[in-house]
Amino acid sequence: MDITNLPMFGAIKERLNWVGQRQQVLSHNIANANTPKYKSRDIEEFDFQRVLRNHSSATRESNQLKRTHRMHLSGHNGSAAANASVKTKAYETSPDGNSVVLEEQMVKMNEAAVQHSTMVGLYRKHLSMIKLVVRGR
């Protein structure tokens, strides 16, 4: 069995891919900060609810929760409503039509770097927990 095919690792990998794509789009925005008529871009927000639905539907048939003792809690398959994200337009456009605000892009790059560090930390933590279980300590 390949450990990296576990649902938690799959979700972390998807989030890391999203963060990488976002960093690429933001770096293009920064590189074109002086290009006339260039419009600032961003990618669609990461939909964690969709990732959970995909992973749960793929494993639902094989991993159904079963109540094996009368004191066990029954499983819940309901989903919470996802928070709607509103796309905001750039509040500043230069006279040549460029809508890149460097400060705004740098804040977004910092957010992406923090998200990347968080996901790498989670990945490492899950690997270390699996290693502990395998070693029996």
SEPA-108467 format. One record per residue (C-alpha): z, y, x. Coordinates in steps of 0.25 Angstrom, whole numbers, plus 5000, padded with zeros to 4 digits. Each point is the difference from the previous one (the first is absolute). Layout:
ZYX ...
This chain:
500050005000 499650145005 501250094999 499250124999 499449954987 501350024993 499950114988 501050105007 499150005013 498850014991 500650134993 500450065014 498649975006 499350074988 500950125001 499850015015 498549994998 500150114989 500850095010 499049975011 498850054991 500850124996 500350045014 498549995003 499650094988 501050105004 499650005014 498550034995 500650114992 500750065013 498749985008 499250084990 501050114998 498950105005 498849944994 499450094989 500149954985 500849885004 500949954989 501349945004 500149854995 501149904998 500049864995 500649954987 501549975000 500549865004 500349934987 501149915003 500149954985 498649955001 500349925013 501249944994 499249964988 498949945009 501049925008 500849964988 498849954992 499549925012 501349935002 500550004985 499449864997 500649935012 501350085001 500550014986 501550044999 500749884994 501450004994 500749885006 501450034996 500650064988 500650115008 498750045007 499450134995 498649994993 498850065007 499450134996 498550025000 499950144995 499550125008 500550145002 499050114996 499450065013 500250145003 498850084998 499650095012 499350134998 498950045010 500250145005 498950095005 500150085013 500750134997 499250075011 498650015003 499450075012 498850104998 499049905005 500449904989 500949915009 501249954992 500749935012 501450065002 500549955013 501550014997 499849924987 499249895008 501049995011 501149984989 499249894994 499849945014 501550005002 500249934987 499049905004 500649975013 501449994994 499449904989 499449925012 501349995008 500749964987 499049894997 500049955015 501550004999 500049914987 499049915006 500949985013 501249984991 499449894992 499549935012 501450005006 500649954988 499049884999 500349985015 501449994997 499849904989 499149915009 501050005011 501149974991 500950115004 
